Amino acid sequence: MYSRVIHKFTMPMATTDLFMIFKLRKGFNMNKYISIIILVFLIAIASCTQKNNYMGYGQDVVIVSDTLSNAITLERSFTDTIGIYSSNSIMLTGNFNGVKTRALMRFGTLPDTTWLDSTSFESCEILFERKSQFQPAIDIHAYKLLVDWSVGSTTWDTIGTEFEEFTTPVEFVSDADSFYIPFEPAIIEDWIINDSLNYGMLLDAPDAIENFVAFYTFNSEEKGPKLRIVAIGNDTGKRDTLLLGTTKDTFIGFDENMQKNYDPGKLTIENLPPSRLILRIHVDSIYTQLGITHDELERISINLAEVQVDSFMVENSFVFGDYMSIIPYYLSDTQADECTYIHSTPTSYFIEGDSLSVVNITPVLEGIIRGNLSNPYIALVSTTENKDYSFVDFFENSTPALHIIYTKPVLE
């Protein structure tokens, strides 16, 4: 049922066990000697009248390591609406794991109309650099945005259908890590002349099925999209090349699963849409397997508590950068699915391909055991919700193990 490792440590002796030796010398002050003896005697009396010594002086301190089964069950997942990941270094375009994404971008530092009147365009191109792509190639369509937007608050609904084809349709294939696409000079001219109506462009992959591309944004150390304009001076004949980055870019997402009666029995941790996995702690199972009472369980000191997730419990997963960082939250309201962070709860990591991943739940479990937290539920939350397509799906009826290291209390 479970495994146990026990370590015993003997603490230093208390003051009552000290034996003091004074060597008499010539000129020794007997009154001072007597005063010291009396002081030691008083300390000894005080020590004998103290209450339980929970520090364990003169007694064995027992530290136990246990791995328990059936102390944790996976209950359900709940899903939040898709939002924006602050300062994201990528923007997604595609359709993957039931979520459709579109990228938004704007070049806002274009030359003014005076420059435009004195030059003629030779060529315009946009440079894209991609971080990753699920399949080798994906067809992208670019559209003119018809509504203003903000990186911090834009959503799928706020953009809606407020975009249209450019006068000359812009379509391209993402099939390399870095590539330029031709761009009509007339589009750039329109942005310069009608600066107040330059809302930028939208990238879509209307035919994508389980495929996406992740382009770098302007937050990614000069790897974001670049608009390259080559123009020739009308009077000088001098060729001038401008390389302009985006002034804002992001992506929006639509959860298609919400339109298909999202499976309430699905057990998952996802970034898109933000989905949290709820665990239930079975306190009765913990103290029963430890062979102690509930009262005794409340008095133990938990040094470490970890949820152990075996790779055989994982039904499917896709993780950007090989791992997903996770923080356990206390589910403070089970009706509203409100999560509360408990101070000092550390970040843990699900590493794709590892045979065993562990999530540190020490502060939350201790609060539940001691009765400071009234609900026996913990929500596992990704620290990068809304950032990318990372997800981990678990098989139904999976039961992670609970590994705890605790110190037994020193009783009377």
N, C-alpha and C positions, 0 to 999 in steps of 0.2 A: 504493500500500500504506500509506504513512504520509506525514505532512507534517513538515517540520523548519524551525526557526528558530534561527539561531546568532548569539550576541552575544559580542564580544571586549572584554575590559577589560584595560588595562595597569596592573600594580601598581607601587607606589613602588620606586625603586632601592634596592639593598641597601647596607650600610655601606661595602663595598669600593669603591663607585662615587662616594663622597663626595669632593669636593676642598675642602680646608680652606685658607684664606688667613689668615695672621697678619700684621698690620701692626706693624713695629718702631717703637717709640717711645722717646723718651729715658728712660733708667732701666729699660729692659726687661730682665727676668731671663732670661739666656741658658740657664741650667740648667733653668729651668722650661719654656722653649721646647723644649729637647732632650727633656725627659721626656714632653712631650705628643706629639712626633713619634714617639718610641719606642712610646708607648701605642697610637697609631694604627696603627703598623706591626705590632704584635702582634695587634691586632684584625683587620687584613687577613689575616695568616697564619692565624689561627683560622678566619676566614670561608672561606678557600680549602680548609681541611681538613674542613669540615663535610660531612655526608651530604646526600642529596637534599633540596632546599629545596621542600617541599610547599606552602609558602605562596605560592610563585610569584613571588618578587621578581624584577623585571626581565624577566618573561615574561608572555605573554598568558594570561589566565584565560578559558576558553571555557565559556559557559553555553548549553546547547542545549535547545530545546523540541521534543519529538517527540509525535506522535499515532500510536499503533500499533494495528493491527487483529490479531485472532486471538491476542492475548496473554492474553485472559481469556475463560473460558467459564462459563456458568451450569450448575452440576452438578445440584443438587437442592435441595429444601427439607426441613426436618424440623420437626415440631410437638411442642410441649410441652403439658402439661395446663393447663387454664384456672385461673387463680388470682385474686387480688385486687390491683388497682392502688391503692397506698397513697394515702390522702387524695383519692380521686376526687371530682370536683365534679359528676359525673353518675351516674345509675343508669338502666340500660337495661331495657326490657321489649319483647319481640317475638321475631321469628324472621327472621334475615337472613344470607345467605351461608353457610348451613349451620350456624349457631349460634343456639340458643334461649336467651333470657335472661329472668330474673325478678328483680324488684326486691324488696328487703326493707327494712322501716322500722319504727321503734318510737318512740312518744311516751312518754317515761319520766318527765316532770316534771308529772304530773297532780295535781290537788288531792287531799287526803286524804278519808277517809270523814266527818269532821266537817263539812267544807264540803258534801259531798254530802247530808248529813242536813238541812242548813239551806236548801237551794235546790231549785228545780225547773228542769229543762232546758226552754228554749224552742226551741233549734235547735243542731244540730252540723253542721259542714262541714269539709272538708279542702281546702285550697288547694294546687294544683299549678302549678308554672311549668316549662315545658319549654324546653330549649335547642334541640332539633331533632327532626324527625320525617321519616321517609322518604316516606310518602304522607300525603295530607291528613287522614285520620282512622284511628283504630285502636281496637278494642273492648278494654277492660280489665276484668278480673275481680279483685276483692280477696278474699283469704282470711285466715282467722284462723290464725296460726302456733301450733303445738303444742309447739315445742321451742326451747330457748334457742340463741342463736347469737352469734358474735363477728365483727366487721367484718374483723379480720385473718386469720381462719382458716376462715370458713364456705365451703362449696363446694356444688355441686349435690347431691353424694352425702350430705353431712351433713344437708341439709334433707330430701332424699328426698321422701317423701309425708306429711311431718309438718305438714300444714295441712288445713283443712276450711272449708266454707262457713260464713259467719256465719249466725246465726239468721234474719236477713233478708238474702238475698244482696245483695252490693254489686257493681254493674256500672255502668260509665260509658264514655263515648266521649271520647277525647282528640282534640279538633278545634280547639283554640285555644292560643295561647301561654301564657295564664294563665286558670285556671278553678277554680271551687269545685264540689265534689260533695257532695250531702247525705249525712249519716252518721247512722245510728241512735243516739240517745242511750243505748239499752240496751247497746250495745257499749262505750261510754265508761264507763258505770256498772260493767259487768263488769270492765273494766280497773282501775278505782279500787278496787272491793271485793276483787278477787282480784289484787292488785298483783304478787304473786310469780309468778303465772301469766300476766302480761302480757308475751308474747313479741313482740307487734306484729303486723304484717300482711305478706302477700305479694301482689305484683301480678303477674298473668300475662296474656298475650294468646294464649289457646289456639287462636284461629282465624287468627292472623297468618301470612301467607305473603309473604316478602320485604318485610317492613314492621316498623318498630320506632319507639318513642318514647324520647327521652333526657330524663328529668326532672332538674332540678337537685337536689343534695343539700345537707345542712347545711354542707358545706365551701365553698359557693358564695356567700358574702357575703349572707346573709339571703334567698337565693332558694329555699332548700329548702322542703319541704312544711310547711304550717302547719295545726294543728288549731284551728279557731275554735269556741268554746263560748259560747253566749249563755244565761245562766241568770237566774232571778228569785228574789230572797230570799223565803223563805216568810213571814217576819215583817215585813220592811221593804217588800216589793214592789219593791225596787230592782233594776233590770236591770244585770247584770254581764257584761262580755265578756272572755273569756280568749283570747289568741292564743299558742299553744304550738308550738314547733318540735320536730322530731325530735331524739332524743338519739343515735340511730345509724341509718344507712341505707347500703345498698350494693346490689350486684346479683350474681347468680350466673349461670353460663353452662354450657351443655351442647353439646359438639361433636358434632353429628349425623353429620358426615363420618367420624368415627372408627368409627362403627357401619356404615359403608358401604365399608369397605376403602379408606381415604383414599388417593387417587392418589399413589403414590410419585414419579411423574414431574412432579407439579405444581410450578411455579416461582413462588413467592409470598413476600411479606413481609406478615404479618398481625399484628394485635393480638389478635383473637379467632378461633380459638385462637392463642396465641403461635407464630408460624411464622417461621423464619429462612431466608434464602436463602444458599446456599453457592456461592462463586465459586472457580474454580481459576486460579491464576497459572501461566502457561507461561513459565518463565524462559528456556528455550532459544529460544523465539520472540522474546523481548525482545532478547537479545544478537545474534541472527541479523539481526533487522530493523535494529538499530543499527549493524551491520557491525563488531562487536567480538567479542572472545573472552569466555568466561565469567569468566576471571580479571580481565579489564579491566572487566567489568560490576561485579564486586565492589568495585572501587576508585573507581567514580564516586560522587559525593555527590548524593543525590536531594534536591532542594529542594521538589518537589511531585509527587505522584502522585495522579491522579484517575481513577475509573471514570466513563465518560461513558455515560449511559443515554438513548438516543433515544426519543422518544415513540412511534415505530412499533414498539418492542419491547414496549410495554405492551398487554396483551390486555384488561384490565379493571381498574378501580380505583374506590375510594370512600375519600375522605379527609376526616375531621373537620377543620374549620378551615383547609382548603385545602392543608395540607402534612403530611407525615409526617417526623419527625426520626429519623435513622438513625445508628448508630455501627458501624463495622466491627470485628469481633472476630477474633482469630486462632483457628482451629479446632485446638486443641491435641490433641484426641483424636477421631479420625475414627470410631472404633467407638462410643464413648459420646456423640458429638456434644457434646463439652465445649468451651465457648467461653472464651477468656481475653482480658481487656482488656489492650492494650498501651499503656503510659504515653504520654500526650500525643496519643493519637488523637482528632481533633476530631469533633464532631457535624456531620453533613451533612443536607441536606433534599431530599426528593422533593416537588416543588411540582406539584400537580395542574394539568394544562393547559399546563405549560411544554413547549416542544419539546425541551429538553435538561436533564436533571438530572445533577449530578455528586456523587460520593461520594469524599471525601478518604481515601485508604488509605496515605498516605506512611509512617508509622512501621511499619506491618505489612509493606508491600512491601519496605522497606529491610531488615527483619529476615529476610525470606524470601530475598532476593537474597544477603545476606552469609552465609547459612547459620546464623544465630542461631536461626531458627525452622525446624524440620525439615519441617513439612508445607506444601505449596503451596496451602493452602486458607484462605479468608477467609469469615466468616459476617456477613451484613448483618442487623443486629438493630434493630428499632424500639425507641426509648427509652420508648414508652408502651404496652408490651405489657399486655394485660388491661384497658386503659382504655376502649376503644370499638371500633366496628366497622371501623376504618380498615384497608384492605388494598390491595396492588398486586400484580396477577398479570401474569406475563410470558409471552410466546410461547415455545414450545419452540424450541430451536436459536438463541435470541438470542445475539449476541456483542457485548457492549459494547466500546467503544474504550478504550484506556489512554492517557491524556495524562500525560506526565512532563516535568518541567523538571529538568535535572541539570547539575552542574559536572564537566567533565572533569578527571581528575587531571593534575598536572604531573609528567611522567616524567623519568627521567635523560636 
